Amino acid sequence: MAPPTLASFEEFFPYYLSEHADPRNRALHYVGTSLVIGLATAAAIVNPLLLLLMPIAGYGFAWVGHFVVERNRPATFTYPLWSLAGDFRMFFLFVTGRLGAHLEDARTRYPDAFGLTV
């Protein structure tokens, strides 16, 4: 299914969450994002060459989540910058315990992605 045409990041974010409906997919994203943050920190302290591993760590876990778990196409392919921002927003909302309301909004807008019937 082709992704919708979205005009702003605020429109995009519920769609982004709908593409991460399976909690296992989100968990793989959290691992990748944590590794990216850790690698960025290590690159600043130890060796800048560690920056080269960031895309492998981040996208590696995320794409396993999409292709193996969720069986969908990563939003990165259509909305690369918004997808990157969405990943960090999802991560920090999760870490701060505020993701639930955003997932509910995404479920309301994209019920099929969450296996809900309309």
LOMAR-5807 format. One record per residue (C-alpha): x, y negated, z; residue number from 1. Coordinates in Angstrom, 2 decimals. Layout:
<rs>
X	Y	Z	seq
X	Y	Z	NUM
...
</rs>
This chain:
<rs>
X	Y	Z	seq
0.00	0.00	0.00	1
1.32	-3.44	-0.91	2
1.92	-5.81	1.98	3
-0.45	-8.77	2.22	4
0.58	-12.22	1.09	5
1.20	-14.22	4.24	6
1.87	-17.95	4.46	7
3.45	-18.33	7.91	8
5.33	-16.39	10.55	9
2.31	-16.63	12.85	10
0.23	-14.84	10.19	11
3.05	-12.39	9.59	12
3.66	-11.28	13.18	13
0.39	-9.31	13.67	14
1.05	-7.61	10.33	15
4.59	-6.86	11.49	16
3.25	-5.24	14.65	17
0.77	-3.21	12.62	18
3.73	-1.75	10.75	19
5.08	-0.70	14.17	20
1.89	0.87	15.51	21
3.62	4.07	16.66	22
5.39	3.51	20.00	23
8.21	5.84	18.88	24
8.93	3.51	15.98	25
9.00	0.52	18.33	26
11.33	2.47	20.67	27
13.77	3.11	17.83	28
13.66	-0.60	17.00	29
14.41	-1.46	20.63	30
17.45	0.83	20.58	31
18.71	-0.78	17.37	32
18.10	-4.31	18.62	33
19.83	-3.54	21.93	34
22.83	-2.22	20.02	35
22.89	-5.34	17.84	36
22.88	-7.57	20.91	37
25.60	-5.42	22.52	38
27.73	-5.47	19.37	39
27.39	-9.24	19.04	40
28.53	-9.62	22.64	41
31.42	-7.17	22.18	42
32.43	-8.91	18.95	43
32.68	-12.21	20.80	44
34.75	-10.69	23.60	45
36.72	-7.83	22.04	46
36.88	-7.84	18.25	47
34.94	-9.82	15.62	48
35.08	-6.84	13.27	49
32.37	-5.25	15.41	50
29.96	-7.63	13.66	51
30.21	-5.34	10.65	52
28.45	-2.59	12.59	53
25.43	-4.74	13.44	54
23.41	-4.08	10.25	55
24.11	-0.35	10.47	56
22.98	-0.18	14.11	57
19.94	-2.39	13.66	58
18.64	-1.15	10.34	59
19.69	2.45	10.92	60
17.39	2.98	13.89	61
14.63	0.81	12.42	62
14.55	2.62	9.10	63
14.44	6.02	10.76	64
11.43	4.67	12.64	65
9.73	3.63	9.43	66
10.61	6.45	7.07	67
10.48	9.37	9.53	68
8.10	8.32	12.31	69
5.73	5.72	10.90	70
6.04	6.81	7.25	71
5.74	3.30	5.92	72
7.88	0.78	4.09	73
9.87	-1.63	6.29	74
8.59	-5.22	6.20	75
12.24	-6.22	5.63	76
11.86	-5.34	1.96	77
9.16	-7.99	1.43	78
9.73	-10.48	4.25	79
13.43	-10.18	5.22	80
13.84	-13.26	7.43	81
10.43	-13.03	9.07	82
11.05	-9.35	9.67	83
14.33	-10.08	11.46	84
12.63	-12.74	13.57	85
9.71	-10.37	14.19	86
12.06	-7.67	15.42	87
13.63	-9.95	18.01	88
10.26	-11.36	19.02	89
8.83	-7.86	19.46	90
11.92	-6.84	21.48	91
11.80	-9.82	23.83	92
8.01	-9.59	24.27	93
8.49	-5.92	25.20	94
11.35	-6.63	27.60	95
9.34	-9.36	29.33	96
6.18	-7.24	29.50	97
4.16	-9.53	27.21	98
3.80	-7.37	24.10	99
0.41	-5.85	24.98	100
-1.76	-8.83	24.03	101
0.05	-9.17	20.70	102
-0.48	-5.47	19.94	103
-4.18	-5.87	20.74	104
-4.38	-8.77	18.28	105
-2.64	-6.65	15.62	106
-5.04	-3.73	16.32	107
-7.98	-6.08	15.78	108
-6.59	-7.43	12.50	109
-5.18	-4.15	11.09	110
-7.19	-1.31	12.70	111
-6.26	1.24	10.02	112
-2.56	0.96	10.91	113
-3.39	2.05	14.46	114
-5.60	4.93	13.32	115
-8.77	3.10	14.30	116
-11.89	3.11	12.18	117
-13.70	-0.10	11.41	118
</rs>
